[in-house]
Amino acid sequence: MPYLWLLLLFASAVSDASETPAVISLGKPWKREIYQFADKLLQHSAWGIAHYQRNYLLTQKIAEQENIPFDSEVVFAAAFLHDLGVFPPYQIDDAEHSQTAVDNIESILLSVGFPMEKIPAVNALILGHMFYSEPGKDKLAQAFHDADTLDFLGTIGITRILSMTTRHRWAEGLTGALNTIERFHTQLPAKLKLTASKKLAQQRVNRAERFIQNLKAETRNGSAL
């Protein structure tokens, strides 16, 4: 019984919360529903709820530094639903997950009372969010693209990549993870669109380089991973 009471108390706290653990406002009912949807159904060690929160906050930070108008509703919806296409029942083998998300997102947003006139803007952010995607000329879409790319760099980027070593065939264990870490920190900064993002990337690359050097020193240049 005590455990059941604690579980019910926790569930009540989540449903009544006014903000996420990362201090993102959940002041509107549709935001609480989207947050709970993502927290329950779109969880993963590398692109779960913590990643969505970081994308929102980092987009906000970049937008502030670049003097880009920040639509918190558009960014919130995009941040918490942009990876929808990698989770069942939405996932489609060999389909680009950004397009899959856009194909399904309208019905989800309308069902929770999201402003329908803003759905095209949400779609634009989602379609351009990956580092290999082109966000176009819209500055907010560029900021969102850069935020998602930056989350693959630095200490958090390393942590995310390492978390996939036993979950994804492409990761090929720790050796594959190290190769991915090195490749991302070499190639991804050039994918960034905005000056503020590039400055943040350099800081993260510097941190990653120290990690890579230390790891190689302790593993015969990575061959003993």
N, C-alpha and C positions, 0 to 999 in steps of 0.2 A: 503493500500500500504506500509506504513513503516514496518509493520510486515512481509509482504512478502519479502521485501528487506532484512530484517535482517535474515530471514530464508535462502534465497539464499546465503547470505554472509557466514552464518554458514556452509552450505553445501559445499561451495567452499573451506572454510578453512579446513574442514575435508578431502576432497579429495586431497588437496595439502599438507597436514601435513607431516612433516618429522619424527615425533615421536608421540607416544601416550602421554596422559596426565601424565603417570607415567614415562616418559622419556625413552621409549623403541624405538629404531630406527625403522623407517618405510622406510628406504632408498631404498628398492627394491619394484618394482611394485606389486609383488605377496604378499609381506607383507601388503601393503596398502589394497589390495583386501581381504585378510583373516581378517584383523582387521575390515574392514567395514562390512564384512559378519557376524562376531561374534557380532559386536556392534548392528547390525540391527536385527538379527534373533536368537541370542543365549543369550538373556538377562533374568536375574532372580535376585531377591534380594540376594540370597545366592550363586549362581554360575554363575554370569554374567561377564561382561567385566572387572570389577574391580578385581574379583577373578582370572581371567585369567592373568591379569597383575601382581598380587601378586605372582602367581605361577611361572611366568617367572623370576621375580626379586629374589624371594627366592631360586629358583633352582640355579640361578647364584651365589648368596651369599654362599650357601652351597658348590657348586662346587669350588669356590675360596678358601674357608677355608679348603677343603679336597684335594686341588690340583688335581681336576678332570678336564680333558679337557672339555671345554664348547663349544658345537656346537650351536651357537645362532640360526641357521636356524631350526635345529631339535627341539630345545626347544620352539622356537616361535610357530611353527606349532602345536606341542603337547599342549602347554599352551592354545592357543586360540581355539582349536578344541576338546579337550579331553572330554568335556561334551556334545558333539553334540548329543549323544544318548538319552538325556533327553528332547529333544525339538522336536515338530512336524516339518516336516513330518517324521523325522527319528525315533522317539520314538516307541518302540515296547513293549507292556505290558508284564511284567514278564521276559523281556530279560535283561541281564546285559548290562548297558549302555556303558561300555568301549568296549565291543565286537561290539555293534551296531555302535559305532563311527568308529572303525577300518573297519567295513564292508562297510562304506560309504565314508571314507576319501580319498581314492586313486583318485576317480574321481574328487573330489573337488580340491585336490592339483594339479593334472595334468592340470586341466582347467585354473589354474592361473599361471602356469609356474614354480611350485616348482620343485627343482631337484629330479627327480624320483628315483635316486639311494639312496636317503636318506629316502624314505618313510618307509622301514622296521624299521629304527631306530625310526621314529616317532611312528609307531605302537607299538613298544616295550615299549616306555614311556607311551603311553595311556593305554595299557593293564595292566600295573603294577601300575597305579597311585593311586588307592584307598587304604585306610588303611588296608582293608581286603584282598588285592591282594599281590602277591609275585612278586617283580620287577626283580628277578633273580640276577645274579652276575654283570651285567653291572652297573658301578658306576654312570653314568649319569642318568640311569633309577632309581637307588636308591635315588639319590638326588631329582628327580622329584616326586617320591613317597612320600618322606619325606616332600617336600614343600607342597604338597596337603594335607597331614595329619596335618601339622603344622597350616594350615589355618583354621582348626577346633578347634584350641586351643587359649587360651588367650582372650584378649578383642575383637579381630576381630572374633574369633570363636564364642564367646558368641553372638555377634551382628548378625552373620549369622544365628545361631540357633534361636534366638528370631524372626528374620525376617520371619521364616517359620511357626510361631504359628497359623496364620490364613489361611495358604495356603496349608497345608498338614495334612491329617487326623492323621498321626502317631505322629504329634507334640503334640496333645492333650492339646492345650492351654499353658499357662505359666507354669503350674505344670509339664506338659510333657516336656517342654523346659528345666526347671530346672533339671529334672531327666536326660535328655540327656546331658546337660552341665556337670553334675557331673560324669556321666558314661564315657564320652569322655575324661575328664581330668584325670580319673583314669586309663583307659584302653589304650588310644591311644599312650602315650609315649613309651610303650613297643613295639609298632609296628614299630618304627623308626629304620632305618638301620645304620645311620652314626653318628659318635661322635659329629660332629658339630650340627647336627639336635637335638640330645638329650640335648645338652647344651641350645639351643634355646627353646626347649620344657619346660625345667625346669623354665625358666624365665616366660613363658606364664602360666604355671600351677600356679606359685606363684601369679600372678596377678588375675587369675580366682578364686583362693581360697579366696582372700579378697572379691571379688564380691559376691561369694556364701555365705560367712559368713554374710556380710552386708544384703543381700537379705533375708536370713533366720531370721535375727534379726528383720527385719521390717515386717515380714509376718507370725509370729507364726510358725517358722521353715518351712516355705514354704506352710503351709496348707491353708493360706488365699489368695493364688494366684488365 
